[in-house]
Amino acid sequence: MSDQQLPDTHHLVVVGAGFGGLQLVRSPKVGGLRITLIDQRNHHLFQPLLYQVATTILATSEIAWPIRRLFRERDDVTTLLGEVTGVDKEGRRVLLDDGSAIPYDTLVLATGARHSYFGRDEWEALAPGLKTLEDATTIRRRMLLAFEKAERETDPAARRALLTFAVIGAGPTGVELAGIIAELAKQILWREFRHIDTRQARILLIEAGPRVLAAFPTSLSDYAKRALEKLGVEVLLGRPVSDIRADGVTIGEEFVGCRTVVWAAGVAASPAATWLDIPADRAGRALVDPQLNAPGHPDIFVIGDTAAVPTSDGKPIPGIAPAAKQQGAYVAHVLRARLAGKPDPAPFRYRHQGNLATIGKSAAVVDFGWLQLRGWLAWWFWGIAHIFFLIGARSRVAVAWSWFWTFISGQHSARLITQGRKAGNADASPTDRKTT
Ligand SMILES: Cc1cc2nc3c(=O)[nH]c(=O)nc-3n(C[C@H](O)[C@H](O)[C@H](O)COP(=O)(O)OP(=O)(O)OC[C@H]3O[C@@H](n4cnc5c(N)ncnc54)[C@H](O)[C@@H]3O)c2cc1C
């Protein structure tokens, strides 16, 4: 535990304006410090609704906010757009990819996680994951292009492959994606095409484990599986994917022709542990001490998805937004104590608030431990909770309106193919298909 006192001109550098970093900088407790907030993107992203951008329900601007704007009235906060590539611990400097360095007195790394392809990095180009707005619009483009190409395809096998969509990984993101893709194909698009029946599309949700939503109680997993099947999703459990190519996926020994594949199976932490040269767990998360400091470095904190925090019961803290926010708030608390010359507060303690996931536009599962909800009621709870956590009235109204419109009209308002028609599974030429 550190009892250091911070001078008023103390320079706090926060890397990452995700859930953890933003919670810290927005805390009134860090008022009085000089703060620099660095992010490689100019926006804070509400990742829990990213799947709705990928599946054409929401527009990108409804779930992302310019970081600079969020702090326009905070003269103590400087926002910098830049990618951090390392940390000079001895010199107390953050290193950026353009060769520049930013000095710090206290550093907080809140750089989140990225996809992990379990050593098969070559799959990334064929099966994009969902982490950024670019990922979401890439998936949206590939999915919509597949329908467009199927409309013009005369070969039945090729058309079948274009109308087969595989989502790999049945955690909340995989379940949410598969449910909406099924609704889009089977309830919305079919009236608009003349040469294909989009209701014949196959939506595969492929999971190596024995059930969907493994973090939920078995009864809610079973409910989610039934709800997905009712929407027309084929749920394949205990079936690991052994290969992905431009023309399809191999599930165990079985090859399925398929031109749109989405990866929702694994994440790995950002390289914060490598930058700091400190031990990491198997997912690459930096092993921090109970104060969330890098071991032996009271001036460096690591929080959120990129940190592995020790817990009294040994259970890992889940990689979810509330955990990152609680850690951001805790670091603000520690810094406030140090500013006042007081001892550090008690070690960080995570409070789990529950798990939520939706299945299509009318069902969800909610698990608070002491209370479990499913179906309509759970969907309403899920919707209200997500609207509450968005930033600002404009976004709340915009998202609520988009959902209301989708509900009454049965239409998705963001069905746009953007970024041109460049390479993706659906775009691969027959030659590509044979050689990739
Ligand atoms: C598709 C999806 C759905 C999800 N759904 C839910 C959900 O329903 N409920 C829930 O609680 N959680 C959900 N999560 C998880 C949740 O979003 C994360 O746990 C949370 O974002 C972690 O917060 P963080 O601050 O650690 O990292 P993030 O919020 O990921 O923020 C990291 C920030 O660091 C920046 N950054 C990264 N590397 C660098 C660098 N080298 N230099 C500069 N900046 C950098 C990034 O641009 C980003 O802004 C979901 C995640 C995804 C991807």
The ligand as a Gaussian input file, in Angstrom:
#p B3LYP/6-31G(d) Opt

LIG

0 1
 C      -19.300000      -6.590000     -29.013000
 C      -19.170000      -6.408000     -27.528000
 C      -20.298000      -6.466000     -26.726000
 C      -20.198000      -6.290000     -25.359000
 N      -21.341000      -6.343000     -24.611000
 C      -21.270000      -6.069000     -23.294000
 C      -22.461000      -6.013000     -22.505000
 O      -23.563000      -6.241000     -23.008000
 N      -22.328000      -5.705000     -21.190000
 C      -21.130000      -5.452000     -20.613000
 O      -21.069000      -5.131000     -19.432000
 N      -19.980000      -5.534000     -21.314000
 C      -20.025000      -5.821000     -22.635000
 N      -18.873000      -5.885000     -23.381000
 C      -17.578000      -5.755000     -22.697000
 C      -17.256000      -4.313000     -22.385000
 O      -17.462000      -3.512000     -23.527000
 C      -15.818000      -4.229000     -21.910000
 O      -15.670000      -5.036000     -20.768000
 C      -15.429000      -2.812000     -21.558000
 O      -15.460000      -2.015000     -22.730000
 C      -14.038000      -2.759000     -20.953000
 O      -13.716000      -1.430000     -20.677000
 P      -12.201000      -0.957000     -20.771000
 O      -12.180000       0.463000     -20.323000
 O      -11.312000      -1.920000     -20.083000
 O      -11.819000      -1.064000     -22.312000
 P      -12.549000      -0.449000     -23.578000
 O      -13.893000       0.055000     -23.252000
 O      -12.411000      -1.460000     -24.649000
 O      -11.648000       0.820000     -23.926000
 C      -10.311000       0.711000     -24.310000
 C       -9.914000       2.013000     -24.966000
 O       -8.503000       2.014000     -25.126000
 C       -8.177000       2.479000     -26.408000
 N       -6.885000       1.896000     -26.755000
 C       -6.587000       0.586000     -26.885000
 N       -5.294000       0.424000     -27.197000
 C       -4.759000       1.659000     -27.268000
 C       -3.459000       2.157000     -27.569000
 N       -2.433000       1.316000     -27.836000
 N       -3.243000       3.492000     -27.572000
 C       -4.279000       4.352000     -27.304000
 N       -5.529000       3.923000     -27.020000
 C       -5.772000       2.612000     -26.991000
 C       -9.309000       1.995000     -27.291000
 O       -9.423000       2.749000     -28.486000
 C      -10.504000       2.154000     -26.365000
 O      -11.103000       3.421000     -26.502000
 C      -18.936000      -6.059000     -24.759000
 C      -17.786000      -6.007000     -25.557000
 C      -17.903000      -6.169000     -26.933000
 C      -16.664000      -6.092000     -27.791000

